[in-house]
């Protein structure tokens, strides 16, 4: 076994986003260890120097070492990026050896069952670790190709914020520090759910006006929930809230929007998911987010309608009718 390089960035998860962030860290001048859970997949990526399945046509730079050995990936790391889907975060964290470097979580969602946000899951399994989130309006394929983008490194730990910005930022990838990880996590989780609603409206042929109204009222829901959990409304108005919502709810490359569009056209959820490679986070997050909000007595009607939609209890037309029939109130 090759020895792990000193002072590198460990990227845990070799999906599209993990691969893109590994490429970005290399672009920012870092040595990178990219961990794939599947040994055969790690070997294929190491040999082909690409993630052809999820990021076709984007070569892996020589500075990235691909491995299926988590101990090798984590040993002597300066910073760990956790880039696995929100619903896979707990089993992956439980499988990892002791973490000795600060962690930035790059997953967006709410865990089904526990209703926990990713940082809460991390704190439960690996307590006492300096942690934060990397979040913003970022499509993996664009970051991998070096197109300009911005994101937020949100943590209560100012040292970790500085470390993330310094180690991962480059002229084409502008990073901002933020001290409200809760607001950033809620923005990242909820925008996937709102995007399913926005896509469904477009797929059902209900028009741009309806989509714009949904996105705007959806942002108000995200803000209410973030504040109820101790986050701030101004975070939700920034890159990790409004920025991410705009990208995900309007970009045709968004998995959540395209899933919503297919539902809006009357396609079956099982068929839609069966034909996909990547994970569409909003499907599992919708009911979990609604349940978490209900605990706090926070109303999030658009997210609730999406939860009903993905469970098959409502059609798109019924969901929209339900939203439009809500009592009038001041904005």
C-alpha positions as CSV (number, residue, x, y, z in Angstrom):
1,X,0.0,0.0,0.0
2,X,1.3,3.5,-0.9
3,X,1.7,5.8,2.0
4,X,-0.8,8.6,2.3
5,X,0.6,12.0,1.4
6,X,1.1,14.5,4.2
7,X,-1.1,17.6,4.6
8,X,-3.5,16.7,1.8
9,X,-7.2,17.1,1.2
10,X,-9.2,13.9,1.8
11,X,-12.4,13.7,-0.3
12,X,-14.7,11.0,1.0
13,X,-17.1,10.1,-1.8
14,X,-16.3,9.7,-5.5
15,X,-19.7,10.6,-7.0
16,X,-20.0,13.6,-9.4
17,X,-19.7,16.2,-6.7
18,X,-16.9,14.5,-4.9
19,X,-14.9,14.1,-8.1
20,X,-15.6,17.7,-9.0
21,X,-14.4,18.9,-5.6
22,X,-11.3,16.8,-5.8
23,X,-10.5,18.4,-9.2
24,X,-11.2,21.9,-7.7
25,X,-8.9,21.2,-4.7
26,X,-6.1,20.1,-7.2
27,X,-6.8,23.3,-9.1
28,X,-6.3,25.3,-5.9
29,X,-2.9,23.7,-5.5
30,X,-3.6,20.9,-3.1
31,X,-2.6,17.3,-3.0
32,X,-5.8,15.2,-3.0
33,X,-6.8,11.7,-1.9
34,X,-10.2,10.7,-3.4
35,X,-12.0,7.8,-1.6
36,X,-14.5,5.6,-3.4
37,X,-16.4,3.1,-1.3
38,X,-16.5,0.6,-4.2
39,X,-13.0,-0.9,-4.7
40,X,-13.7,-1.9,-8.3
41,X,-14.8,1.6,-9.1
42,X,-11.8,3.2,-7.4
43,X,-9.5,0.9,-9.5
44,X,-11.3,1.8,-12.7
45,X,-11.1,5.6,-11.9
46,X,-7.4,5.3,-11.0
47,X,-6.6,3.4,-14.2
48,X,-8.8,5.5,-16.6
49,X,-8.0,8.8,-14.8
50,X,-11.7,9.8,-15.1
51,X,-15.1,9.3,-13.6
52,X,-16.6,8.4,-16.9
53,X,-19.9,7.3,-15.5
54,X,-20.8,10.6,-13.7
55,X,-18.4,13.2,-15.2
56,X,-17.7,12.0,-18.7
57,X,-15.0,13.8,-20.7
58,X,-13.4,15.4,-17.6
59,X,-9.9,14.0,-16.9
60,X,-8.6,13.5,-13.4
61,X,-5.4,15.6,-12.8
62,X,-2.2,13.7,-11.8
63,X,-2.3,15.2,-8.3
64,X,-5.4,13.2,-7.4
65,X,-4.8,9.7,-5.9
66,X,-8.0,7.5,-6.0
67,X,-8.3,4.9,-3.3
68,X,-10.8,2.5,-1.7
69,X,-8.8,2.5,1.5
70,X,-10.3,5.0,4.0
71,X,-7.4,4.8,6.4
72,X,-5.0,5.7,3.6
73,X,-7.2,8.6,2.5
74,X,-7.7,10.1,5.9
75,X,-4.2,9.6,7.4
76,X,-2.4,13.0,7.8
77,X,-5.2,14.9,6.0
78,X,-5.3,18.7,6.6
79,X,-9.0,18.8,5.8
80,X,-11.7,16.2,5.1
81,X,-14.5,16.8,2.6
82,X,-17.5,14.5,3.2
83,X,-19.2,14.2,-0.2
84,X,-21.7,11.4,0.1
85,X,-25.5,11.7,-0.3
86,X,-27.3,12.8,2.9
87,X,-29.1,9.4,3.3
88,X,-25.7,7.6,3.0
89,X,-23.9,9.9,5.4
90,X,-24.5,7.9,8.6
91,X,-23.3,4.4,7.3
92,X,-20.3,6.0,5.7
93,X,-19.4,7.9,8.9
94,X,-19.8,4.7,10.9
95,X,-17.5,2.8,8.6
96,X,-14.7,5.4,8.7
97,X,-11.8,5.2,11.2
98,X,-11.3,8.0,13.8
99,X,-11.3,11.4,12.1
100,X,-8.4,13.6,13.2
101,X,-8.8,16.6,10.8
102,X,-11.5,19.2,10.5
103,X,-14.5,18.2,8.3
104,X,-16.5,20.1,5.7
105,X,-19.8,18.3,4.9
106,X,-20.8,18.7,1.2
107,X,-24.0,16.7,1.5
108,X,-27.4,18.5,1.4
109,X,-30.5,17.0,2.9
110,X,-32.3,15.8,6.1
111,X,-31.8,12.3,7.3
112,X,-35.0,10.2,7.0
113,X,-36.0,8.7,10.3
114,X,-33.8,10.7,12.6
115,X,-34.8,14.0,10.9
116,X,-31.2,15.2,11.5
117,X,-29.2,17.7,9.5
118,X,-25.8,16.4,8.2
119,X,-23.8,18.3,10.9
120,X,-26.0,16.8,13.6
121,X,-25.3,13.3,12.2
122,X,-21.6,13.9,12.2
123,X,-21.6,15.3,15.8
124,X,-23.5,12.2,17.0
125,X,-21.1,9.7,15.4
126,X,-17.8,11.6,15.7
127,X,-18.3,14.1,18.5
128,X,-16.0,16.9,19.2
129,X,-14.7,17.4,15.6
130,X,-14.3,20.9,14.1
131,X,-16.9,20.9,11.4
132,X,-18.8,23.0,8.9
133,X,-20.5,22.8,5.5
134,X,-19.5,23.8,2.0
135,X,-22.7,24.9,0.2
136,X,-23.7,27.1,-2.7
137,X,-25.1,27.2,-6.3
138,X,-22.7,24.6,-7.8
139,X,-23.4,22.1,-10.6
140,X,-20.6,19.4,-10.4
141,X,-20.0,19.3,-14.1
142,X,-19.4,23.0,-14.3
143,X,-17.0,23.1,-11.3
144,X,-15.1,20.1,-12.7
145,X,-14.6,22.0,-16.0
146,X,-13.4,25.1,-14.1
147,X,-16.3,27.4,-15.0
148,X,-16.7,30.4,-12.6
149,X,-18.7,29.8,-9.4
150,X,-19.0,30.8,-5.8
151,X,-19.8,29.0,-2.6
152,X,-19.9,29.4,1.2
153,X,-17.8,27.7,3.8
154,X,-20.1,27.9,6.9
155,X,-18.8,27.0,10.3
156,X,-18.9,28.3,13.9
157,X,-15.1,27.7,13.9
158,X,-13.4,30.7,12.3
159,X,-10.2,28.7,11.8
160,X,-12.0,26.1,9.8
161,X,-13.7,28.8,7.7
162,X,-10.2,30.3,6.9
163,X,-8.8,26.8,6.2
164,X,-11.6,25.9,3.8
165,X,-11.4,29.3,1.9
166,X,-7.6,29.1,1.6
167,X,-7.3,25.5,0.6
168,X,-10.2,25.1,-1.8
169,X,-10.7,28.6,-3.3
170,X,-9.2,29.7,-6.6
171,X,-9.7,32.6,-9.0
172,X,-12.6,30.8,-10.7
173,X,-14.1,29.4,-7.5
174,X,-14.8,32.2,-5.1
175,X,-15.4,31.1,-1.5
176,X,-16.9,33.2,1.3
177,X,-16.8,32.4,5.0
178,X,-20.1,32.2,6.9
179,X,-20.8,31.7,10.6
180,X,-24.3,30.3,10.2
181,X,-24.0,26.6,9.3
182,X,-27.6,25.9,10.3
183,X,-28.9,28.5,7.8
184,X,-26.6,27.0,5.1
185,X,-27.7,23.5,5.8
186,X,-31.5,24.3,5.7
187,X,-31.0,26.3,2.4
188,X,-29.1,23.3,0.9
189,X,-31.7,20.8,2.0
190,X,-34.9,22.7,1.2
191,X,-33.9,24.0,-2.2
192,X,-33.9,20.5,-3.6
193,X,-37.5,20.1,-2.4
194,X,-38.7,23.5,-3.8
195,X,-36.9,22.6,-7.1
196,X,-39.1,19.4,-7.4
197,X,-42.2,21.7,-7.1
198,X,-40.8,24.2,-9.6
199,X,-40.1,21.4,-12.1
200,X,-43.5,19.8,-11.6
201,X,-45.2,23.1,-12.4
202,X,-43.2,23.4,-15.6
203,X,-43.7,19.8,-16.5
204,X,-47.5,20.2,-16.0
205,X,-47.5,23.2,-18.4
206,X,-48.6,25.6,-15.7
207,X,-46.2,28.3,-16.8
208,X,-43.3,30.6,-15.8
209,X,-45.5,32.8,-13.5
210,X,-46.4,29.9,-11.4
211,X,-42.8,28.7,-11.1
212,X,-41.6,32.2,-10.1
213,X,-44.3,32.4,-7.4
214,X,-43.4,29.0,-6.1
215,X,-39.7,29.8,-5.9
216,X,-40.3,33.1,-4.1
217,X,-42.8,31.6,-1.6
218,X,-40.5,28.6,-1.2
219,X,-37.7,30.9,-0.2
220,X,-40.0,32.4,2.5
221,X,-40.5,28.8,3.8
222,X,-36.8,28.1,3.9
223,X,-36.2,31.3,5.8
224,X,-38.9,30.5,8.4
225,X,-37.5,27.1,9.1
226,X,-33.9,28.3,9.2
227,X,-34.8,30.9,11.8
228,X,-36.8,28.5,13.9
229,X,-33.7,26.2,14.0
230,X,-31.4,29.0,15.1
231,X,-30.2,30.1,11.7
232,X,-30.5,33.6,10.1
233,X,-32.7,35.0,7.4
234,X,-29.7,36.8,5.8
235,X,-28.0,33.5,5.3
236,X,-31.0,32.2,3.3
237,X,-30.9,35.4,1.2
238,X,-27.3,34.5,0.2
239,X,-25.4,32.0,-1.9
240,X,-26.3,28.9,0.2
241,X,-30.0,29.8,0.1
242,X,-31.3,32.0,-2.7
243,X,-28.3,31.3,-4.9
244,X,-28.6,27.6,-4.6
245,X,-32.4,27.7,-4.9
246,X,-32.2,29.7,-8.1
247,X,-29.7,27.3,-9.7
248,X,-31.5,24.2,-8.7
249,X,-35.0,25.4,-9.5
250,X,-34.3,26.9,-12.9
251,X,-31.3,24.9,-14.3
252,X,-32.4,22.2,-16.7
253,X,-29.2,20.3,-15.5
254,X,-30.7,20.0,-12.0
255,X,-31.7,16.4,-11.0
256,X,-34.5,17.7,-8.7
257,X,-36.0,20.0,-11.3
258,X,-35.9,17.4,-14.0
259,X,-37.5,14.9,-11.6
260,X,-40.3,17.4,-10.9
261,X,-40.8,18.0,-14.6
262,X,-41.1,14.3,-15.2
263,X,-43.7,14.0,-12.4
264,X,-45.5,17.0,-13.8
265,X,-45.7,15.2,-17.2
266,X,-47.4,12.3,-15.3
267,X,-44.5,9.9,-15.2
268,X,-44.2,7.4,-12.3
269,X,-41.6,8.2,-9.6
270,X,-40.3,4.6,-9.5
271,X,-39.7,4.7,-13.2
272,X,-38.0,8.1,-13.1
273,X,-35.6,7.1,-10.3
274,X,-34.9,3.7,-11.9
275,X,-33.6,5.4,-15.1
276,X,-31.1,7.6,-13.1
277,X,-27.5,7.3,-12.2
278,X,-27.1,10.0,-9.5
279,X,-29.1,10.5,-6.3
280,X,-32.1,13.0,-6.4
281,X,-31.8,14.3,-2.8
282,X,-35.1,16.1,-2.6
283,X,-37.2,12.8,-2.7
284,X,-36.0,11.5,0.7
285,X,-35.5,15.0,2.1
286,X,-39.1,16.3,1.5
287,X,-41.0,14.2,4.1
288,X,-38.1,14.5,6.6
289,X,-37.9,18.3,6.2
290,X,-41.7,18.5,6.7
291,X,-41.6,16.3,9.8
292,X,-38.7,18.4,11.3
293,X,-40.7,21.6,10.6
294,X,-43.8,20.2,12.2
295,X,-41.9,19.5,15.4
296,X,-41.1,23.2,15.5
297,X,-44.6,24.3,14.6
298,X,-43.4,25.8,11.3
299,X,-45.6,25.8,8.2
300,X,-43.9,24.9,5.0
301,X,-46.8,24.2,2.6
302,X,-44.8,23.9,-0.6
303,X,-42.4,21.4,0.9
304,X,-45.5,19.6,2.4
305,X,-47.1,19.4,-1.1
306,X,-43.9,17.9,-2.5
307,X,-43.8,15.3,0.2
308,X,-47.4,14.3,-0.7
309,X,-46.4,14.4,-4.4
310,X,-43.4,12.0,-4.1
311,X,-45.4,9.7,-1.9
312,X,-48.0,9.4,-4.6
313,X,-50.8,10.8,-2.4
314,X,-51.3,13.9,-4.6
315,X,-51.1,14.6,-8.3
316,X,-49.4,17.8,-9.5
317,X,-52.7,19.4,-10.3
318,X,-54.1,18.5,-6.9
319,X,-51.0,19.8,-5.2
320,X,-51.1,23.2,-7.0
321,X,-54.9,23.5,-6.3
322,X,-54.2,22.8,-2.6
323,X,-51.5,25.5,-2.5
324,X,-53.8,28.0,-4.4
325,X,-56.7,27.4,-2.1
326,X,-54.8,28.3,1.1
327,X,-56.2,31.2,3.0
328,X,-55.0,34.7,1.8
329,X,-52.5,36.4,4.0
330,X,-50.2,39.4,3.9
331,X,-46.8,38.7,2.3
